[in-house]
Amino acid sequence: MQLGEGLEVLVDDWIDLHEDGGTNLSIEEVVSKLDRGLALSITPQMKTAQISNVIESYLQQNPAALESAESFMAQFDTPGDLLEEIDLDCFVCDLGAAEDDDL
């Protein structure tokens, strides 16, 4: 699975989870774990692909995180496979931990 496609799956799943009451964390709160300013780029009217693009653009500024994210997504063939393994919050937290390791 390509990074952009995987991010869209994770973002869409998280939005649905939040709207259904499965989590108190909004998409903005999850994305802010990557960078507080990044969440300011997200507006309520944005579509899933636009939010995914914001996250991907952020990753492109950090080659190590981008490579890690691309490698991770490449393991999955279907959205179902990806969602069985991880959700957006865990993905973002794992990326944050990987960035801290690079410091």
Rosetta blueprint (number, residue, H / E / L):
1 M L
2 Q L
3 L H
4 G H
5 E H
6 G H
7 L H
8 E H
9 V H
10 L H
11 V H
12 D H
13 D H
14 W H
15 I H
16 D H
17 L H
18 H H
19 E H
20 D L
21 G L
22 G L
23 T L
24 N L
25 L L
26 S L
27 I H
28 E H
29 E H
30 V H
31 V H
32 S L
33 K L
34 L L
35 D L
36 R H
37 G H
38 L H
39 A H
40 L L
41 S L
42 I L
43 T L
44 P L
45 Q L
46 M L
47 K L
48 T H
49 A H
50 Q H
51 I H
52 S H
53 N H
54 V H
55 I H
56 E H
57 S H
58 Y H
59 L H
60 Q H
61 Q L
62 N L
63 P H
64 A H
65 A H
66 L H
67 E H
68 S H
69 A H
70 E H
71 S H
72 F H
73 M H
74 A L
75 Q L
76 F L
77 D L
78 T L
79 P H
80 G H
81 D H
82 L H
83 L H
84 E H
85 E H
86 I L
87 D L
88 L H
89 D H
90 C H
91 F H
92 V H
93 C H
94 D H
95 L H
96 G H
97 A H
98 A H
99 E H
100 D H
101 D H
102 D H
103 L L
